Amino acid sequence: MDVDTEAFTVVNVKWSGKEYPIKAFHANTLLHFKNAVCEATGVLPERQKLLNLRLRGKAPADDTRMKEFNLQTNAKIMMMGSREEAVREMQEVPKDLPEVVNDLDIEEEVIAIEQRQEYLQKIEKRVKDYEIKMLNDMRPGKKLLVLDIDYTLFDHRSVAETGNELMRPFLHEFLTSAYEDYDIVIWSATSMKWIEEKMKLLGVSTHPNYKIAFYLDSLAMITIHTEKYGVIEVKPLGVVWGKYEHYTSKNTIMFDDLSRNFLMNPQNGLKIRPFRLAHFNRDTDKELQKLSHYLKDIAALDDLSSLNHGKWEKYKKPH
């Protein structure tokens, strides 16, 4: 047997929050590869959308030979697609939706944690060592909006056929409105590769009505220890403030579905309701639409950290 026939590269297909190692035989076609993915995930080849598997900038045909992709060992491919049973289930709303897991009860530890010297030193190290790749220029006079991705803008666990099905309702309208008053930064507790892929998938990185200043990934986070919950990772806004002095606690607000992510800057964090079970909740979720009004109402204030963002729904704009 020809050696080329036996040659393969092991790649990791990421789907529904898990990674599946798949052998990509160089002599086989993309359809053969999809069949192997089907065996591992249960998603039929015709339902698979391999998001970052491109050939000369275009989606490849099923008869394309795998060797043409020049895949590297342990390359990661992000997949969307639904199993047949999941497609059937989407047609019916379950009688009992699972409860959302409560976030950490952190009130008693906030003050002590944000002032701890060892954590401030970690932030200083991130400011020094973490490299930010600017995507678009920051604009003088604008405030800063920092956004999480998973369960904030995007339901990354539910199965779906397209990114639009997993995208939180009113996302582009929300970002368009926010961009009038705020520079926008995306910060996710994942790798930069997946942030870039998700932003492409949602059409955020190429939208004509707003621009993203830059992305931050998990490497910009720090670990802290709480007596009640042990070691956790958080997103300290001090990393941004240390890099760009015109952004401060007074002009920054951060949205995240996990309040523990802003333990180092509790006065700047707004806990957004998580967007889960996208195919059931698309018609009822209006969180971003409501938050657009809140951001507009507070945009002219001198100090955003003076607000209690936990009560944003009750905020009344001063006359």
N, C-alpha and C positions, 0 to 999 in steps of 0.2 A: 504494500500500500504506500502511495506517495506520502512523504512526510508532511507536506503542506495540508493534506487531507486531515491529518491528526492534530495540526497546530490549533491552539485556542488561547484565548485570553479570558481570565476570570474578571467579570465586572459585577458591580453591586447595583441592583435595581432597587430604588427606594420607592415604596408604595405604602400608603396608609400608615405611615409612621414607623415602618420596619424596612430593613435592608435584606435583600435576597441575593446571595452570590450565584451568578449564572455563567456557565461556560459559553463564550462566544467563539464557535469554531470558525476559523478564517475562511474555509472553503464553502461554508453553508450560507444560505441566504438570510435576510432579515426575518423572513417568515419562519424559518427554522428556529431562529433565536426567540421569536415571539411565542412559538410553541413551547419552548423550554421555560419561558417566563410564565406561561399559562400553567404548566405543571407545578410550578412553585407557588403561584399566587391564586390560581383558580380564575383569573381574568382571561376571557377568550381573546385570541389575537385581534379580532376585529374591533374589540372594545379598548385595546391598549393604545394609549397615546404616550410615546416615549419623548418627553418634552425637549431634552437637550441632546438628542441623538440626531444630528443634522449632517447633511452632505452638501458641501458647497453652499451653505446657507439655506438650504431647502429641506423640507421633509422628504426622506428617502422612500422609494418604492419598495414593496415587499420582496421583489426579486433581486435587490441589491446584495452583493456579496459582503459578508461581514468584514473581510480584510480591507475593504475600501474605507472603513471608518478609522483605521489605524488606532484602535482603542488601546489604552495603556492598562497594565495590570492594576486592578482595584479601582478603575475608573467608575464614577458614580453616574447612574442614569435615573432621572426622576420620571416616574410613571403616573399617569392618571388613568382611571378606568374602573368599572364596577363588575363584580361577580353577578351572575344572572339572578341569584337569589336576592341580592341587594337591590337590583333593578326592580324586581317584583315588589320588594318591601317598600320601595320609594313611593309606590302608588297608594299605600295605605299609611295613615298616621297611626303610630302605636298608641294603644290605650293608656299605657303608663310610661311617660317619658322619664328617663333617669334624671335624678336630681344632680345639679351641678355641685361638684365638691367645693366645700367652703375653703376660702383662702386662709392663710395663717392669721391667727389672732395676735397681732403684733404690737398693740398699743403700748403695753407696759415697757417695751424694750426700745422703742424708736429713739428717744432722746439719747440714751446711753450709747447706742450703736453708732449713730451718725457723728458722734464726737470722739470716738475711740481713735487714739493716735495710730495704732497699727493699721487700721483701715484707711486712714487718711494717707499713710505712707504708701499703701498699695495703689491708691488713686494717683499719687504723684508718680509712681513707677509707670502706670498706664499712660499718663500724660507724656512721659519721656519716651517710652518705648513703642507705644501703639501708633501705627501709621494710619492716618485717615486719607482716603483717596477722594478728593473733591470731585463731585459730578457736575455741580453747577455753582455759580458764584453766590455767595451770601449777599444779602441786600441791606444796605444801611437803614436803620430805623425799624426793621422788622423784628418781631419777637420770634421765639423758637418753639416749635411743636415737635416733640419726639414721640414716635409711634411704634408700638409693638406690632408683630404680624400675626402670629398664630392665635386664633380665637379673638383677636382684636379686629383685624381686617379680613381674616381668611380662616375658614374652617378646615384645618389641615388633616383632620382625622376622618371626616365623612368621605364616602365614596361618591364619585361623580364622573360625568363624561367630559365636562369642560371646566375651565377656571371660573367662568361666570357663575356656575352653579355653586361654587364654594366661596365666592366673593361676597363680602358683607354688603347688604343693600345700601345704596346711596354712596358707595365708596368714592367714585369719581366726582360726584357732586360735592361731597364733603371736602375732598382734597382741593378741588377748585376754589371753593369758598375760603378754606383755611389759608391757601396760598396768597390771598390778597393781603393778609396781615401777618403771616408767619412764614419763616423759612422752615422747611419740613425735613426731618431726619428720620430714617427708619432704623430701629435697633431691635434685633432679634437674637435670642439665645441659641442660634444655630451658626453654621459656617457661612462665610461670605458667599460661597458658591450657591448655596440654597437660597439665600436672600436674593441674589441676582436672578436666579431662575424663577422664584415666586413673583418678583416684581415684573418680570417679562410676561409671565403667565397671566397676571392680573391686568396687564396693560398700563401699569403705573409708570414704568421707566420710560415710556415713549409717548405719554399723553400730552397733547398740545396745550392744555389749559393750565398746567402746573408743572413744576420741576422739583425734584428731590435734591437737596444739597449734598448729602452723603449718606452712606450706610455704616452702621456699626454692628459687629457680630459678637459672638460669644467671647472672643479674645479680649474685648474691651471691658468685660465684666470682672468683678472681684468676688472672692469667697469671704464670707463672714461667719461668725459662730454666734448662735443665740442659745441661751440656756434651755429654752423650751423646745427648740426644733433642731438643734445641732447645726451642722455646716450646710449653708445654702449659698447660692450664687445670686448676686444682685447687679443692678445696672446703675452705677453711680454717675450722676450727671456732672459731677466734678471733673470727669475725664473730658467732657466737652468744654466746660467752663475754663479748664486749665489750658486747653488748646486755643480757644478763641475768647479773648477777654471781653468782647462786646456782648457775649452771652453770659448771663448771670442768673442767680436764683430769682431775681426780680422780673426777668422777661422770658422765663422758660416754663413750659408745662409739658407733662409727659402722660400719655395714655398707655395703660397696660391692664390686662385682665387679672394680673397677679400683683397685689399691693406689696408683697415682699420684695418685688423688683425695685421699688423706690424707697427701700428702708434707709438708704443713705441720704435721701432728699425727700422726706415725707411731705413737706409743704408744697412740693412741685408736682406731686403725683395725683392723677385722677384714675380711680379704678373703674374701668369700663366693664359693662356686663359682657361676659364671654359669649361669642357667637358659635354655637354648637348645633349639630343636627341641621345642617344648612338646608337640606331638601324639605324639612318640615317647617322651618322658621323664616324662610325668605319673605313670606308675605306679611309677617307680623313684626319683624325686627326694624325698628326705626331709631336705633341708638345713635347712629352717625348723623342722621338728619337733625335730631334734637341737639347733639353736641355741636353742630355747626352754628346754631344760634348762640350757644353758650360762648364759644370761642369769639364770635363776633361781638357779643356784649361786653367781654372783658378785655378786648384787644387794646382799648385806649387807656387802660389802667397803668399806673406807674409801677405797681408791685404785685405781680401775680401770686407771689408766695404768701401774701397777707390774706388770701382767700382760703376758705375751707372747701376744697374741691370735692370733698366727700358729699357735700350738700349742693352740688351744682344744679340739680333739677329745681331747687327752690330759690336760686339766685335771681334777684331783681336788679335790673340795670338802673343805676342812679339817674335821675332826671336832671 
